[in-house]
Amino acid sequence: MKECRALCDMGSQVSFISEPMLTLLNLPRNACKLRVEGVDSSLSAHTKGTVPVCMRSLVDESFSLNFSAYILDSITSTTPATSIDVSTWTYVHDLQLADPTLGTPGTVDLLIGADILPTLLLTEIRTGPNNMPCALQTRLGWIVFGPATATSCSSTMHHTLLSSNPVEQECLEQLLRKFWETEEPPAEVTSHVDECEGIFVKTVTRSADGRYCITSW
């Protein structure tokens, strides 16, 4: 059992785990290559398999959840990209946060997608002033989402991960396309065949007794 840092993302169709965290957990992986797409369907990465995960809560010892996570070399770059001053969020000071260090840049080990996030959600929500983040109660503790003011500027922007169809389907289509390209004779071969057929028609005749006769040019 290892403690990890998770990012909740309702925009992701599935959940992901990083390769370094998988190495620490020493869990067996299953073969599965999935194409992962980002905003505007740009290709982000391919998964390196799946792994069964049992997740437990630091705030609710009775809670555990088993699910399957797709493996990526890394979930995202350092998150948040720069430090965030959470001391001004006085309306969440009395809450038991799922990640007390959420304002400190760090590595994300697990991405919780829409496949399991609804299972974690509870009913309470805590809101603050305009342009301030909200806090949402979950089985893992309170999570925070929304706009936040960074202590310094950063040009890094994180985007939502989206899963696509397994890459095997794409590979199959490519293999079929190559098969037909291989089976289909090149244009120059077709012209040679037509030329040979023309010569045969012009020079070869069949006699009454069934013999073939060749006319010299």
Rosetta blueprint (number, residue, H / E / L):
1 M L
2 K L
3 E L
4 C L
5 R L
6 A E
7 L E
8 C E
9 D L
10 M L
11 G L
12 S L
13 Q L
14 V L
15 S L
16 F E
17 I E
18 S E
19 E H
20 P H
21 M H
22 L H
23 T H
24 L H
25 L H
26 N L
27 L L
28 P L
29 R L
30 N E
31 A L
32 C L
33 K L
34 L E
35 R E
36 V E
37 E E
38 G L
39 V H
40 D H
41 S H
42 S L
43 L E
44 S E
45 A E
46 H E
47 T L
48 K L
49 G L
50 T E
51 V E
52 P E
53 V E
54 C E
55 M E
56 R E
57 S L
58 L L
59 V L
60 D L
61 E L
62 S L
63 F L
64 S E
65 L E
66 N E
67 F E
68 S E
69 A E
70 Y E
71 I E
72 L E
73 D L
74 S L
75 I L
76 T L
77 S L
78 T L
79 T E
80 P L
81 A L
82 T L
83 S L
84 I E
85 D L
86 V H
87 S H
88 T H
89 W L
90 T H
91 Y H
92 V H
93 H L
94 D L
95 L L
96 Q L
97 L E
98 A L
99 D L
100 P L
101 T L
102 L L
103 G L
104 T L
105 P L
106 G E
107 T L
108 V L
109 D L
110 L E
111 L E
112 I E
113 G L
114 A L
115 D L
116 I L
117 L H
118 P H
119 T H
120 L H
121 L E
122 L E
123 T E
124 E E
125 I E
126 R E
127 T L
128 G L
129 P L
130 N L
131 N L
132 M L
133 P L
134 C E
135 A E
136 L E
137 Q E
138 T E
139 R L
140 L L
141 G E
142 W E
143 I E
144 V E
145 F E
146 G L
147 P L
148 A L
149 T L
150 A E
151 T L
152 S L
153 C L
154 S L
155 S L
156 T L
157 M L
158 H L
159 H L
160 T L
161 L L
162 L E
163 S E
164 S E
165 N E
166 P E
167 V H
168 E H
169 Q H
170 E H
171 C H
172 L H
173 E H
174 Q H
175 L H
176 L H
177 R H
178 K H
179 F H
180 W H
181 E H
182 T H
183 E H
184 E L
185 P L
186 P L
187 A H
188 E H
189 V H
190 T H
191 S H
192 H H
193 V H
194 D H
195 E H
196 C H
197 E H
198 G H
199 I H
200 F H
201 V H
202 K H
203 T H
204 V E
205 T E
206 R E
207 S L
208 A L
209 D L
210 G L
211 R L
212 Y E
213 C E
214 I E
215 T L
216 S L
217 W L
